Amino acid sequence: MLLRLGHRGARANPEIQENSPASFDLALEHGCDGFEFDVRRSRDGEAVVCHDPQWSGRTISKTRAVLLGLPPLQDVMRIFMARAFLDIELKTPGLEEQTLDALRAHPPAKGYVISSFLGAVVRQIATLDSHVPLGIICENRAQLSSWRDLPAQYVIAEQKLVTRGLVAELHDAGKRIMVWTVNRASSMERFAQFGVDGIISDQTERLVSTLRG
């Protein structure tokens, strides 16, 4: 099954804040199988959903969660646990145990992966729970070369890195591959023909209409 995932929800819609429950809802309404979202750690150790290190002029890691007003990870997990495949991207270290706790409290019925650009985060989660599906995110060839040395079941690669040969190599090794951020219909079709396991896009309506069925 090819997963169709919204990037930070339905990010192409300018009227809805990305990485918000409303944006996640819209991606699902468009017909996506799930969505990718980003998690950071506040000053008081809370897991909050946000891509950038700053929010509303405040540095997230230096601000208490109550002052940020960002969605807590636990809330996102609770709301969407029965409705969506979740690609949970950890932007910083220190969130591993909280994320596992959230998964135990709200196990996603349609599947999930915990992903990160940080190999140390992937290794730490594997040490804490060897059964959790993990993904390494890659945006250059140096990062891509690390997949063989990490306990990750998914490689989540920037689209310029993805070739038919890479897809075949990863599948031969028993891995899955997802590609980001794919916004052109022609590219969506090409990667689907390559046999990728998931496509992450800002353009959620286009993704679903292009790859319907």
Buried (B, 14 or more C-beta within 10 A) or exposed (E): EBBBBBBBBBBBBEEBBBBBBBBBBBBBEBBBBBBBBBBBBBBEEBBBBBBEEEBEEBEBEEBEBEEBEBBBBBBBBEBBBEBBBBBBBBBBEBBBEBBBBBBEEBEBEBBBBBBBBBBEBBBBBBEEBEEBBBBBBBBEEEBBEBBEEBBBBBBBBBBEBBEEEBBEBBBEEEBBBBBBBBBEBEBBEBBBEBEBBBBBBBBBBBBBEBBEE
